[in-house]
């Protein structure tokens, strides 16, 4: 799936590509990648997006403050 912002930022519209992988029948991994636009805008989008999923997301980054199990 591809998402594109509705307003133009510093480097054009933010574009994000997503892929969903089924690791096991009850475990899925979602990958988000910035495919266009500003990196800072992507980080803001990701923080907002992931905070909305905080109760169901497990983050494998040990340095992240948003890790939940």
Biopython code that builds the backbone (N, CA, C, O; Angstrom):
import numpy as np
from Bio.PDB.StructureBuilder import StructureBuilder

atoms = [
    (1, "UNK", "N", (0.852, -1.156, 0.000)),
    (1, "UNK", "CA", (0.000, 0.000, 0.000)),
    (1, "UNK", "C", (0.902, 1.223, 0.000)),
    (1, "UNK", "O", (1.956, 1.226, 0.635)),
    (2, "UNK", "N", (0.492, 2.241, -0.700)),
    (2, "UNK", "CA", (1.232, 3.500, -0.707)),
    (2, "UNK", "C", (0.326, 4.605, -0.200)),
    (2, "UNK", "O", (-0.850, 4.673, -0.557)),
    (3, "UNK", "N", (0.878, 5.466, 0.631)),
    (3, "UNK", "CA", (0.160, 6.621, 1.161)),
    (3, "UNK", "C", (0.870, 7.876, 0.687)),
    (3, "UNK", "O", (2.096, 7.902, 0.584)),
    (4, "UNK", "N", (0.104, 8.911, 0.399)),
    (4, "UNK", "CA", (0.699, 10.176, -0.012)),
    (4, "UNK", "C", (0.021, 11.293, 0.759)),
    (4, "UNK", "O", (-1.201, 11.300, 0.909)),
    (5, "UNK", "N", (0.825, 12.252, 1.253)),
    (5, "UNK", "CA", (0.295, 13.366, 2.017)),
    (5, "UNK", "C", (-0.625, 14.249, 1.197)),
    (5, "UNK", "O", (-0.541, 14.281, -0.031)),
    (6, "UNK", "N", (-1.505, 14.966, 1.884)),
    (6, "UNK", "CA", (-2.439, 15.841, 1.179)),
    (6, "UNK", "C", (-1.951, 17.283, 1.100)),
    (6, "UNK", "O", (-2.619, 18.123, 0.496)),
    (7, "UNK", "N", (-0.809, 17.584, 1.692)),
    (7, "UNK", "CA", (-0.242, 18.922, 1.574)),
    (7, "UNK", "C", (1.251, 18.801, 1.276)),
    (7, "UNK", "O", (1.889, 17.809, 1.626)),
    (8, "UNK", "N", (1.781, 19.800, 0.641)),
    (8, "UNK", "CA", (3.177, 19.783, 0.227)),
    (8, "UNK", "C", (4.063, 20.285, 1.355)),
    (8, "UNK", "O", (3.814, 21.343, 1.933)),
    (9, "UNK", "N", (5.102, 19.513, 1.661)),
    (9, "UNK", "CA", (6.067, 19.900, 2.682)),
    (9, "UNK", "C", (7.288, 20.543, 2.045)),
    (9, "UNK", "O", (7.237, 20.978, 0.895)),
    (10, "UNK", "N", (8.381, 20.602, 2.787)),
    (10, "UNK", "CA", (9.608, 21.240, 2.300)),
    (10, "UNK", "C", (10.167, 20.562, 1.055)),
    (10, "UNK", "O", (10.724, 21.226, 0.181)),
    (11, "UNK", "N", (10.021, 19.241, 0.971)),
    (11, "UNK", "CA", (10.582, 18.488, -0.162)),
    (11, "UNK", "C", (9.484, 17.767, -0.933)),
    (11, "UNK", "O", (9.684, 16.646, -1.399)),
    (12, "UNK", "N", (8.343, 18.395, -1.068)),
    (12, "UNK", "CA", (7.226, 17.783, -1.776)),
    (12, "UNK", "C", (6.316, 17.031, -0.823)),
    (12, "UNK", "O", (6.442, 17.149, 0.396)),
    (13, "UNK", "N", (5.402, 16.261, -1.386)),
    (13, "UNK", "CA", (4.469, 15.498, -0.564)),
    (13, "UNK", "C", (5.170, 14.309, 0.063)),
    (13, "UNK", "O", (5.993, 13.652, -0.574)),
    (14, "UNK", "N", (4.835, 14.035, 1.323)),
    (14, "UNK", "CA", (5.362, 12.854, 1.998)),
    (14, "UNK", "C", (4.705, 11.625, 1.390)),
    (14, "UNK", "O", (3.481, 11.553, 1.287)),
    (15, "UNK", "N", (5.517, 10.665, 0.993)),
    (15, "UNK", "CA", (5.007, 9.415, 0.442)),
    (15, "UNK", "C", (5.576, 8.269, 1.262)),
    (15, "UNK", "O", (6.778, 8.218, 1.521)),
    (16, "UNK", "N", (4.716, 7.355, 1.668)),
    (16, "UNK", "CA", (5.103, 6.228, 2.515)),
    (16, "UNK", "C", (4.626, 4.945, 1.866)),
    (16, "UNK", "O", (3.473, 4.842, 1.446)),
    (17, "UNK", "N", (5.515, 3.965, 1.785)),
    (17, "UNK", "CA", (5.155, 2.638, 1.286)),
    (17, "UNK", "C", (5.071, 1.692, 2.483)),
    (17, "UNK", "O", (5.891, 1.770, 3.398)),
    (18, "UNK", "N", (4.100, 0.816, 2.474)),
    (18, "UNK", "CA", (3.942, -0.158, 3.550)),
    (18, "UNK", "C", (3.893, -1.563, 2.966)),
    (18, "UNK", "O", (3.382, -1.780, 1.867)),
    (19, "UNK", "N", (4.430, -2.504, 3.717)),
    (19, "UNK", "CA", (4.326, -3.918, 3.363)),
    (19, "UNK", "C", (3.937, -4.666, 4.631)),
    (19, "UNK", "O", (4.425, -4.357, 5.719)),
    (20, "UNK", "N", (3.060, -5.644, 4.486)),
    (20, "UNK", "CA", (2.628, -6.477, 5.606)),
    (20, "UNK", "C", (3.096, -7.890, 5.322)),
    (20, "UNK", "O", (2.815, -8.446, 4.260)),
    (21, "UNK", "N", (3.813, -8.469, 6.278)),
    (21, "UNK", "CA", (4.321, -9.830, 6.158)),
    (21, "UNK", "C", (3.663, -10.707, 7.214)),
    (21, "UNK", "O", (3.580, -10.317, 8.379)),
    (22, "UNK", "N", (3.197, -11.878, 6.822)),
    (22, "UNK", "CA", (2.662, -12.834, 7.787)),
    (22, "UNK", "C", (3.812, -13.742, 8.221)),
    (22, "UNK", "O", (4.248, -14.614, 7.469)),
    (23, "UNK", "N", (4.293, -13.524, 9.446)),
    (23, "UNK", "CA", (5.400, -14.298, 9.996)),
    (23, "UNK", "C", (4.892, -15.648, 10.482)),
    (23, "UNK", "O", (5.547, -16.672, 10.292)),
    (24, "UNK", "N", (3.746, -15.641, 11.097)),
    (24, "UNK", "CA", (3.059, -16.835, 11.585)),
    (24, "UNK", "C", (1.566, -16.526, 11.513)),
    (24, "UNK", "O", (1.194, -15.367, 11.330)),
    (25, "UNK", "N", (0.701, -17.531, 11.651)),
    (25, "UNK", "CA", (-0.735, -17.259, 11.543)),
    (25, "UNK", "C", (-1.244, -16.144, 12.467)),
    (25, "UNK", "O", (-2.187, -15.438, 12.113)),
    (26, "UNK", "N", (-0.643, -15.982, 13.623)),
    (26, "UNK", "CA", (-1.114, -14.947, 14.548)),
    (26, "UNK", "C", (-0.102, -13.817, 14.731)),
    (26, "UNK", "O", (-0.227, -13.025, 15.665)),
    (27, "UNK", "N", (0.911, -13.731, 13.841)),
    (27, "UNK", "CA", (1.948, -12.707, 13.975)),
    (27, "UNK", "C", (2.228, -12.081, 12.611)),
    (27, "UNK", "O", (2.603, -12.764, 11.658)),
    (28, "UNK", "N", (2.036, -10.764, 12.543)),
    (28, "UNK", "CA", (2.289, -10.026, 11.304)),
    (28, "UNK", "C", (3.299, -8.926, 11.568)),
    (28, "UNK", "O", (3.342, -8.356, 12.659)),
    (29, "UNK", "N", (4.105, -8.635, 10.570)),
    (29, "UNK", "CA", (5.081, -7.556, 10.662)),
    (29, "UNK", "C", (4.728, -6.537, 9.589)),
    (29, "UNK", "O", (4.465, -6.898, 8.442)),
    (30, "UNK", "N", (4.723, -5.263, 9.964)),
    (30, "UNK", "CA", (4.424, -4.191, 9.023)),
    (30, "UNK", "C", (5.677, -3.337, 8.872)),
    (30, "UNK", "O", (6.260, -2.888, 9.859)),
    (31, "UNK", "N", (6.078, -3.120, 7.632)),
    (31, "UNK", "CA", (7.234, -2.290, 7.349)),
    (31, "UNK", "C", (6.755, -0.986, 6.718)),
    (31, "UNK", "O", (5.977, -0.997, 5.764)),
    (32, "UNK", "N", (7.226, 0.134, 7.258)),
    (32, "UNK", "CA", (6.923, 1.463, 6.695)),
    (32, "UNK", "C", (8.216, 2.041, 6.145)),
    (32, "UNK", "O", (9.251, 2.004, 6.809)),
    (33, "UNK", "N", (8.155, 2.576, 4.930)),
    (33, "UNK", "CA", (9.319, 3.208, 4.314)),
    (33, "UNK", "C", (8.922, 4.542, 3.708)),
    (33, "UNK", "O", (7.868, 4.665, 3.085)),
    (34, "UNK", "N", (9.767, 5.529, 3.894)),
    (34, "UNK", "CA", (9.555, 6.818, 3.236)),
    (34, "UNK", "C", (10.022, 6.664, 1.800)),
    (34, "UNK", "O", (11.166, 6.285, 1.552)),
    (35, "UNK", "N", (9.134, 6.959, 0.849)),
    (35, "UNK", "CA", (9.503, 6.869, -0.560)),
    (35, "UNK", "C", (9.569, 8.239, -1.220)),
    (35, "UNK", "O", (9.934, 8.346, -2.391)),
    (36, "UNK", "N", (9.222, 9.276, -0.486)),
    (36, "UNK", "CA", (9.312, 10.633, -1.008)),
    (36, "UNK", "C", (9.016, 11.630, 0.085)),
    (36, "UNK", "O", (8.359, 11.310, 1.076)),
    (37, "UNK", "N", (9.503, 12.837, -0.099)),
    (37, "UNK", "CA", (9.236, 13.883, 0.886)),
    (37, "UNK", "C", (10.357, 14.038, 1.892)),
    (37, "UNK", "O", (11.453, 13.505, 1.719)),
    (38, "UNK", "N", (10.064, 14.772, 2.936)),
    (38, "UNK", "CA", (11.046, 15.159, 3.948)),
    (38, "UNK", "C", (11.175, 14.106, 5.045)),
    (38, "UNK", "O", (10.174, 13.577, 5.528)),
    (39, "UNK", "N", (12.408, 13.805, 5.434)),
    (39, "UNK", "CA", (12.666, 12.811, 6.476)),
    (39, "UNK", "C", (12.077, 13.235, 7.816)),
    (39, "UNK", "O", (11.535, 12.395, 8.535)),
    (40, "UNK", "N", (12.169, 14.510, 8.171)),
    (40, "UNK", "CA", (11.614, 14.988, 9.435)),
    (40, "UNK", "C", (10.098, 14.798, 9.462)),
    (40, "UNK", "O", (9.535, 14.395, 10.479)),
    (41, "UNK", "N", (9.443, 15.091, 8.339)),
    (41, "UNK", "CA", (7.995, 14.870, 8.258)),
    (41, "UNK", "C", (7.660, 13.391, 8.423)),
    (41, "UNK", "O", (6.659, 13.046, 9.051)),
    (42, "UNK", "N", (8.499, 12.510, 7.857)),
    (42, "UNK", "CA", (8.277, 11.073, 8.013)),
    (42, "UNK", "C", (8.393, 10.663, 9.474)),
    (42, "UNK", "O", (7.574, 9.885, 9.963)),
    (43, "UNK", "N", (9.397, 11.175, 10.174)),
    (43, "UNK", "CA", (9.562, 10.832, 11.594)),
    (43, "UNK", "C", (8.368, 11.301, 12.419)),
    (43, "UNK", "O", (7.931, 10.596, 13.329)),
    (44, "UNK", "N", (7.839, 12.479, 12.112)),
    (44, "UNK", "CA", (6.642, 12.973, 12.809)),
    (44, "UNK", "C", (5.441, 12.067, 12.509)),
    (44, "UNK", "O", (4.682, 11.714, 13.411)),
    (45, "UNK", "N", (5.278, 11.697, 11.236)),
    (45, "UNK", "CA", (4.199, 10.790, 10.844)),
    (45, "UNK", "C", (4.337, 9.448, 11.566)),
    (45, "UNK", "O", (3.364, 8.930, 12.114)),
    (46, "UNK", "N", (5.548, 8.888, 11.565)),
    (46, "UNK", "CA", (5.781, 7.585, 12.190)),
    (46, "UNK", "C", (5.487, 7.628, 13.683)),
    (46, "UNK", "O", (4.869, 6.711, 14.224)),
    (47, "UNK", "N", (5.926, 8.687, 14.346)),
    (47, "UNK", "CA", (5.689, 8.812, 15.789)),
    (47, "UNK", "C", (4.191, 8.876, 16.074)),
    (47, "UNK", "O", (3.708, 8.216, 16.994)),
    (48, "UNK", "N", (3.462, 9.653, 15.304)),
    (48, "UNK", "CA", (2.018, 9.758, 15.474)),
    (48, "UNK", "C", (1.325, 8.433, 15.163)),
    (48, "UNK", "O", (0.443, 7.998, 15.904)),
    (49, "UNK", "N", (1.726, 7.797, 14.070)),
    (49, "UNK", "CA", (1.149, 6.520, 13.646)),
    (49, "UNK", "C", (1.400, 5.432, 14.684)),
    (49, "UNK", "O", (0.476, 4.720, 15.077)),
    (50, "UNK", "N", (2.646, 5.303, 15.126)),
    (50, "UNK", "CA", (2.990, 4.233, 16.068)),
    (50, "UNK", "C", (2.409, 4.474, 17.454)),
    (50, "UNK", "O", (2.098, 3.513, 18.158)),
    (51, "UNK", "N", (2.254, 5.734, 17.869)),
    (51, "UNK", "CA", (1.669, 5.991, 19.182)),
    (51, "UNK", "C", (0.191, 5.587, 19.202)),
    (51, "UNK", "O", (-0.340, 5.219, 20.249)),
    (52, "UNK", "N", (-0.461, 5.655, 18.054)),
    (52, "UNK", "CA", (-1.847, 5.204, 17.961)),
    (52, "UNK", "C", (-1.982, 3.697, 18.063)),
    (52, "UNK", "O", (-3.064, 3.184, 18.349)),
    (53, "UNK", "N", (-0.896, 2.992, 17.830)),
    (53, "UNK", "CA", (-0.898, 1.523, 17.882)),
    (53, "UNK", "C", (-0.144, 0.981, 19.094)),
    (53, "UNK", "O", (0.160, -0.211, 19.146)),
    (54, "UNK", "N", (0.156, 1.826, 20.055)),
    (54, "UNK", "CA", (1.041, 1.442, 21.159)),
    (54, "UNK", "C", (0.584, 0.214, 21.937)),
    (54, "UNK", "O", (1.416, -0.487, 22.512)),
    (55, "UNK", "N", (-0.704, -0.062, 21.968)),
    (55, "UNK", "CA", (-1.184, -1.218, 22.732)),
    (55, "UNK", "C", (-1.013, -2.540, 21.993)),
    (55, "UNK", "O", (-1.133, -3.604, 22.600)),
    (56, "UNK", "N", (-0.733, -2.490, 20.683)),
    (56, "UNK", "CA", (-0.608, -3.735, 19.937)),
    (56, "UNK", "C", (0.728, -3.891, 19.227)),
    (56, "UNK", "O", (0.950, -4.901, 18.559)),
    (57, "UNK", "N", (1.616, -2.923, 19.352)),
    (57, "UNK", "CA", (2.887, -2.949, 18.629)),
    (57, "UNK", "C", (4.011, -3.400, 19.533)),
    (57, "UNK", "O", (4.123, -2.971, 20.681)),
    (58, "UNK", "N", (4.848, -4.283, 18.988)),
    (58, "UNK", "CA", (6.094, -4.645, 19.654)),
    (58, "UNK", "C", (7.215, -4.124, 18.790)),
    (58, "UNK", "O", (7.303, -4.474, 17.614)),
    (59, "UNK", "N", (8.077, -3.290, 19.351)),
    (59, "UNK", "CA", (9.180, -2.684, 18.623)),
    (59, "UNK", "C", (10.458, -3.391, 19.006)),
    (59, "UNK", "O", (10.759, -3.504, 20.195)),
    (60, "UNK", "N", (11.222, -3.872, 18.041)),
    (60, "UNK", "CA", (12.440, -4.619, 18.334)),
    (60, "UNK", "C", (13.653, -3.734, 18.588)),
    (60, "UNK", "O", (14.727, -4.249, 18.896)),
    (61, "UNK", "N", (13.511, -2.420, 18.466)),
    (61, "UNK", "CA", (14.623, -1.500, 18.687)),
    (61, "UNK", "C", (14.834, -1.312, 20.184)),
    (61, "UNK", "O", (14.004, -0.687, 20.845)),
    (62, "UNK", "N", (15.938, -1.847, 20.740)),
    (62, "UNK", "CA", (16.153, -1.740, 22.194)),
    (62, "UNK", "C", (16.395, -0.313, 22.673)),
    (62, "UNK", "O", (16.279, -0.046, 23.869)),
    (63, "UNK", "N", (16.727, 0.609, 21.772)),
    (63, "UNK", "CA", (16.975, 1.997, 22.152)),
    (63, "UNK", "C", (15.722, 2.848, 22.121)),
    (63, "UNK", "O", (15.755, 4.013, 22.519)),
    (64, "UNK", "N", (14.620, 2.285, 21.655)),
    (64, "UNK", "CA", (13.385, 3.038, 21.534)),
    (64, "UNK", "C", (12.686, 3.169, 22.877)),
    (64, "UNK", "O", (12.616, 2.216, 23.653)),
    (65, "UNK", "N", (12.163, 4.378, 23.142)),
    (65, "UNK", "CA", (11.404, 4.609, 24.369)),
    (65, "UNK", "C", (9.998, 4.089, 24.248)),
    (65, "UNK", "O", (9.291, 3.978, 25.250)),
    (66, "UNK", "N", (9.568, 3.762, 23.025)),
    (66, "UNK", "CA", (8.199, 3.354, 22.771)),
    (66, "UNK", "C", (8.019, 1.835, 22.760)),
    (66, "UNK", "O", (6.968, 1.341, 22.352)),
    (67, "UNK", "N", (9.025, 1.099, 23.203)),
    (67, "UNK", "CA", (8.930, -0.354, 23.181)),
    (67, "UNK", "C", (7.874, -0.825, 24.153)),
    (67, "UNK", "O", (7.855, -0.407, 25.311)),
    (68, "UNK", "N", (6.987, -1.701, 23.682)),
    (68, "UNK", "CA", (5.979, -2.302, 24.564)),
    (68, "UNK", "C", (5.862, -3.766, 24.239)),
    (68, "UNK", "O", (6.056, -4.172, 23.093)),
    (69, "UNK", "N", (5.550, -4.556, 25.228)),
    (69, "UNK", "CA", (5.456, -6.008, 25.059)),
    (69, "UNK", "C", (4.072, -6.487, 25.419)),
    (69, "UNK", "O", (3.793, -7.683, 25.341)),
]
sb = StructureBuilder()
sb.init_structure("model")
sb.init_model(0)
sb.init_chain("A")
sb.init_seg("    ")
for serial, (resi, resn, name, xyz) in enumerate(atoms, 1):
    if name == "N":
        sb.init_residue(resn, " ", resi, " ")
    sb.init_atom(name, np.array(xyz, "f"), 0.0, 1.0, " ", f" {name:<3s}", serial, name[0])
structure = sb.get_structure()
